[in-house]
Amino acid sequence: MVSVTWRQLDSAAGDLRDGILSWRLSQFLAWQDIKQRYRRSTLGPIWLTLSFGIQILTMGFLSAALFGSTISKSVPYVCAGMLFWSLITQMINDGATLYVVSSRYITQIKSPLTVFLMQVIWRNAIVAAHNATIYVLIAMAFFIVPGPSFLLWLPGLALVFLCVSWMALVAAIVSARYRDIPVMIQNILMILFWLTPLMYFPEQLHQHRFIADYNPFTHIIALVREPLLGGTPSLTDWLVVLGITVFGWAGTFVFFARFRARIVYWL
């Protein structure tokens, strides 16, 4: 049982509020991360987009060959799914190393700890925006025109960011205390990759479809993939992701309040 005082809850709420209000700082740090990564590169972040495009084309054609679907159906489906799967998993993986990597700032400068969480969100949103150009090109190539359900994409994307953010924050706190956690998270996400319908359609699992249906990441991906493909996320998708977000953040907030003051000592 995690015990937490009202003072700890108030401090955690203030940290979260200040982190959100400091969005310009977190955005600046995110851009600096990307610039630093490609400081001496000619093409810069374009390398990310090119490698993503090559990966998508390979997976799309392989999916069509293995599962017997048409290329015009498989490639856009795989691209849309992998675009958001990469965003989600990278946010969680970055969260797992968040406070350890930022330890020099945390131990020397007084700032909200959630600023660094916002930095991870901004950085991965920027990278995803670059990679989205691959989907636009593929959609044009296969004449995919989003329907009225595309209006659901923005609220769905916002909900996905909220949902994944608490996962990244939990990973950051636990990994600050136990340094083996990031490797464990990478292995878990690798398993979930094969259990989530990214290269195959859920109906292709036949009697084993429950593997996809009971996988929460199936509903998270569907929430943002279906509107891009002209489909509509089901009510189940919305309710599952909303439930994960609400209960996840409720538990995470208490967890953050309980251990927030200890993070600097763990580093």
C-alpha angles and dihedrals in degrees: 000000000000110000118203133177128224089247091057091048091050092049091049091049090050091049091051092047094048091046092055093045090051091063092129090059093047091047090051091050090049092053090047090053091054093045092048092050092055099029096131097027121112097211097031116187089001086083088065091053094046094050090046091051093051091048092050095049091048093048093043095054091042091051091051091050096046101040100033099241126135121268091235089059101037102047098054090041093052092043095052092045096047092046091063096032089058090049094049098044094043091052090052093045092047089048090055090061096031103110096032092055092044094045094113090060096040095051095045107031127051106230137135111281090221090065087078091050088054088049090058091048093050094045094052093042089056092049091047090051089055092048091048088074087072091058091048090054092047092047090052092047093053096037095242111169116185114232131216089292088073086084087071092060098081097050088043092053091048090052091049091052090051091047096049094041094070090049090054091048093051090048090050094052096045093043091053087062100035114034095196092067097086091060091047091051092051090053093048091050090049090057092046090053090067093042093052119079099246102123095025137040118250092239090059089070089067109182090008094058089115086078089069097033094056093043109099091206089062090064093042092054093043091055092065102024101054097059090053091053094048094259132114125240112241124246087248090059091053095045094046095049092042091050092048090049097048098043092037094054092043091057094039093052091055090045091049092048091051098050104023094101092051098055095083090054092049090057 
